[in-house]
Amino acid sequence: MIKSPHSCTLASAENTADLAQKIAGALCPGDCLLLEGPIGAGKTHFARHLIQSLQDIPEDVPSPTFTLVQTYEVPAGELWHADLYRLSSLDEVEELGLLAAFDTAITLVEWPDRLEELAPQHALHLTFALDPDSEDARLLTLRWSDDRWQPLMEQVFS
């Protein structure tokens, strides 16, 4: 039985995309993924492939770095992809409507440290890091406190 946290190495960009697709299939409205890590660690790559795997017809998925939030209609419901790197205050989180989205949509949040105490307690945390031994590989640590994530983690990593 896998227990939080779980760490693994994603040997390539394709491995990151595959993991995103596996996780995507289990998501439903109210689920939140908090994507942490430095610039270039794979957060947006992961989010892009997760979103595209949920779309009936995969479309271009731009980074929401400048728009802060991109929304998508997928068969499971509404999906919000937020990049909070440029967020300057917690008030902006409420202005974006992100707090309501945590309850009603699938949400992917890059740079979730900007949420501070507003981060959903039920979220799945994915921390991406550069692998010092490989230009292509990424180190990933997954953490969760909500038991809802346990069966998915066992399925994905068994």
C-alpha positions as CSV (number, residue, x, y, z in Angstrom):
1,M,0.0,0.0,0.0
2,I,1.4,3.4,-1.1
3,K,1.3,6.0,1.6
4,S,1.8,9.8,1.2
5,P,4.4,11.0,0.1
6,H,5.5,8.9,-2.9
7,S,8.5,9.8,-5.0
8,C,9.4,8.6,-8.5
9,T,11.6,9.5,-11.4
10,L,10.0,10.5,-14.7
11,A,12.7,9.5,-17.2
12,S,11.4,11.6,-20.1
13,A,8.8,14.1,-21.2
14,E,6.8,11.2,-22.5
15,N,6.7,9.6,-19.0
16,T,5.4,12.9,-17.6
17,A,2.7,13.0,-20.3
18,D,1.8,9.3,-19.6
19,L,1.4,10.0,-15.8
20,A,-0.7,13.1,-16.6
21,Q,-3.1,10.9,-18.7
22,K,-3.3,8.2,-16.0
23,I,-4.3,10.8,-13.3
24,A,-6.6,12.7,-15.6
25,G,-8.9,9.7,-16.1
26,A,-9.7,9.6,-12.4
27,L,-10.5,13.3,-11.9
28,C,-13.9,14.8,-11.2
29,P,-15.2,18.2,-10.3
30,G,-13.9,19.4,-6.9
31,D,-10.5,17.7,-7.4
32,C,-7.5,20.0,-7.1
33,L,-3.9,19.3,-8.2
34,L,-1.3,21.7,-6.8
35,L,1.8,21.7,-9.1
36,E,5.0,22.8,-7.4
37,G,8.5,23.2,-8.6
38,P,11.0,25.6,-10.2
39,I,10.6,27.1,-13.7
40,G,11.3,24.4,-16.3
41,A,10.6,21.4,-14.0
42,G,7.6,20.2,-16.0
43,K,4.5,21.6,-14.3
44,T,3.0,23.1,-17.5
45,H,4.0,20.1,-19.6
46,F,2.2,17.9,-17.1
47,A,-0.9,20.2,-17.0
48,R,-1.0,20.5,-20.8
49,H,-1.1,16.7,-21.3
50,L,-3.6,16.2,-18.5
51,I,-6.0,18.8,-20.1
52,Q,-5.6,17.5,-23.6
53,S,-6.3,13.9,-22.5
54,L,-9.6,15.1,-21.1
55,Q,-10.7,16.9,-24.2
56,D,-12.9,15.2,-26.8
57,I,-10.8,16.9,-29.4
58,P,-7.4,17.9,-28.0
59,E,-6.7,21.5,-28.7
60,D,-3.8,23.9,-28.0
61,V,-3.3,24.4,-24.3
62,P,-1.4,27.6,-23.7
63,S,0.3,28.4,-20.4
64,P,-1.8,30.7,-18.3
65,T,1.3,32.6,-17.1
66,F,-0.1,36.0,-18.4
67,T,-3.8,35.3,-18.2
68,L,-3.5,33.7,-14.8
69,V,-6.4,31.3,-15.5
70,Q,-7.5,29.3,-18.6
71,T,-10.8,27.4,-18.4
72,Y,-11.9,24.4,-20.4
73,E,-15.1,22.5,-20.8
74,V,-14.3,18.8,-20.7
75,P,-16.7,15.8,-20.5
76,A,-16.2,15.6,-16.7
77,G,-17.2,19.3,-16.3
78,E,-15.3,22.6,-16.1
79,L,-11.5,22.5,-15.7
80,W,-9.4,25.5,-14.5
81,H,-5.7,25.8,-15.1
82,A,-4.2,28.6,-13.0
83,D,-0.6,29.9,-13.0
84,L,-0.2,32.1,-9.9
85,Y,3.5,33.0,-10.5
86,R,2.5,36.7,-11.2
87,L,-0.1,36.9,-8.4
88,S,0.7,39.8,-6.2
89,S,-1.8,39.4,-3.3
90,L,-4.3,36.9,-1.9
91,D,-7.2,39.2,-2.8
92,E,-6.5,38.3,-6.4
93,V,-7.3,34.7,-5.8
94,E,-10.9,35.6,-4.8
95,E,-11.1,38.1,-7.8
96,L,-10.2,35.2,-10.2
97,G,-13.0,33.1,-8.8
98,L,-10.5,30.3,-7.9
99,L,-12.0,29.6,-4.4
100,A,-15.4,28.8,-5.9
101,A,-13.7,26.7,-8.6
102,F,-12.0,24.5,-6.0
103,D,-15.5,23.3,-5.1
104,T,-17.1,23.0,-8.6
105,A,-14.3,22.4,-11.1
106,I,-11.2,20.3,-11.7
107,T,-8.4,22.7,-10.8
108,L,-4.7,22.6,-11.7
109,V,-2.7,25.2,-9.9
110,E,0.9,26.1,-10.7
111,W,2.8,28.0,-8.1
112,P,0.3,27.1,-5.3
113,D,2.6,28.6,-2.6
114,R,0.9,31.9,-3.6
115,L,-2.4,30.6,-2.2
116,E,-0.9,30.4,1.3
117,E,-3.7,29.4,3.7
118,L,-6.3,29.4,0.9
119,A,-4.8,26.1,-0.6
120,P,-7.4,23.4,-0.6
121,Q,-6.7,20.8,2.2
122,H,-8.0,18.0,0.0
123,A,-5.6,18.7,-2.9
124,L,-3.1,16.3,-4.4
125,H,0.4,18.0,-4.3
126,L,2.8,17.2,-7.1
127,T,6.3,18.6,-6.6
128,F,8.5,18.5,-9.7
129,A,12.3,18.9,-9.6
130,L,15.1,18.8,-12.1
131,D,17.2,15.7,-12.0
132,P,20.8,16.7,-11.6
133,D,21.9,13.4,-13.3
134,S,19.8,13.8,-16.4
135,E,18.7,16.7,-18.7
136,D,15.4,15.0,-19.6
137,A,14.4,13.3,-16.3
138,R,12.3,14.9,-13.6
139,L,12.0,13.9,-10.0
140,L,8.4,13.9,-8.7
141,T,7.1,13.7,-5.2
142,L,3.3,13.3,-4.6
143,R,1.7,14.2,-1.3
144,W,-1.9,13.9,-0.1
145,S,-3.8,13.9,3.1
146,D,-7.3,13.1,1.7
147,D,-7.9,9.3,1.5
148,R,-9.6,9.9,-1.8
149,W,-6.2,9.9,-3.6
150,Q,-5.0,6.6,-2.1
151,P,-6.7,4.2,-4.6
152,L,-5.5,6.3,-7.6
153,M,-1.9,6.3,-6.4
154,E,-2.0,2.6,-5.9
155,Q,-3.4,2.1,-9.4
156,V,-0.9,4.5,-11.0
157,F,2.2,3.2,-9.2
158,S,1.5,-0.5,-8.9
